[in-house]
Structure formats: structure tokens, C-alpha cells
Amino acid sequence: MLLPPLSPADYQAIALSIKVAAAASILSLPFGYAVACLLTYLEFRGKLLLEVLVNLPLTLPPVVVGYLLLVMFGTHGWLGAWLSQHGIRIIFTAKASVVASAVVGFPLLVRSLRTSLEGIDRQLIHAARTLGATWFGTLISVILPLSLTGLLAGSSLMFARSLGEFGATIIVAGNIPGVTQTIPLAIYEYACSPTSEQMALSLCLASVTISVAVMYLHERFARKAARRNGA
């Protein structure tokens, strides 16, 4: 079966999906790394609650996450009202797509980072501290270099998850061609039309191709991280 070529709107959706996924991953990375370090190396009251909150987006339906973001960033939301006063609009913009993807993919990023951090030999950290290194110095000189491949693995996994985000995005960002329409939203629009089945399949093929490439990179980074931690 010969599939039709992608349309300019499809290429726009692909480009926007990549931009949104990249932005969500980059913006989430410092927060995800900080939370992963906190959960891995520190014991404190409320740690279990923090773990539950971090992993909550994995169990909530994406539309629930999207609706909560809509309430928060809407015109009458406590954060949306404050942003509006400063001329910043989130709802039904590409920024909303980034926020939705970041929230939904954040637990996967933290989990991947924790796996990498937990594999680091604690004796190396203890030796650095014994030699007089501060906690921040130990983080920069020991922990970060040893967790770099895990960091790349977590980032690529979150990137892949962001590429497939649909439920939260359609609630908080809408499905506006050329503005907020990502690959899943474009496929959904095609699927709603009985005459666009072939176009939906073409875009699905493009989506699968991109996802396979990203997940291949993720597996490469994950295996390197496992070998390094096992060394």
C-alpha cells in the first residue's frame, strides 16, 4: 500500500513536536536532577510524600493532568492570573504544550536519573567528602560525571514520552494547526475524518520512525550507564 506524502501541515506538526519535546526535556532536567539527588542521597521527613507527588502523573489520566493545569494556568487560576498581570499567556499556546509534556514526562526523567545515581559507588562520594570536598564540589566533580550517561538516558526517555503526549496537551493547549498541533493531535484530527485514513497512517509512520530513533539512543545511553555503574 502506497501512502501519500506528508503535507506542509504535517511537517509543521513534526517540527513543533520536536521543539516541544526538546524544550520540556531541557527545562525539566535541572529540576529532575535536583529531585533525583534529593531522593537518592538524603533522608528527611516527607520523603515518601515527595516520591508520591513526583510519580503521581504516571497514575493520573493525562486529561486529569491537563485539566488541573488548565485550572492553574487559566485566566482565573492563581498562577495564570499572576502571569496575565505580567503579560504572559500560557493556555492555548505552544508554552502550554511544553508545560504539559514536562509534567507528564517528569516522573520518567527522575526515575531514570535515580537508577543512575543509585549505581554510583558510595565509597567514591565518601572519599571525596573525606578529602575535604564540599557537598556541591562532590556533586560537580564526582556524582555528575559518573551519572552523565544516565542523565542522557533519562533525557532521551522524557523526550520520547513528550513526543507522544496527547491527553494533557489537548486540554491545556488545544489543537491549533501551526500553533499547538503536535504529531498526536494531527493524527487525532485525521482519525476523526473518514477520508483521511491514509494521511493518518503516513504521519503514524513518521512518528514511529522518530520514536524508534530516540528509543535506540535511550537504550544505548542506558546500557552505557549500566556498564559504568557495574564497573
Secondary structure, DSSP 4 states (H G I P E B T S, - for coil): -PPPPPPHHHHHHHHHHHHHHHHHHHHHHHHHHHHHHHHHH---TTHHHHHHHHHHHHHS-HHHHHHHHHHHHSTTSHHHHHHHHTT---TTSHHHHHHHHHHHHHHHHHHHHHHHHHTS-HHHHHHHHHTT--HHHHIIIIIHHHTHHHHHHHHHHHHHHHHT--HHHHHHT---TTTT--HHHHHHHHHTSTT-HHHHHHHHHHHHHHHHHHHHHHHHHHHHHHHHHH-
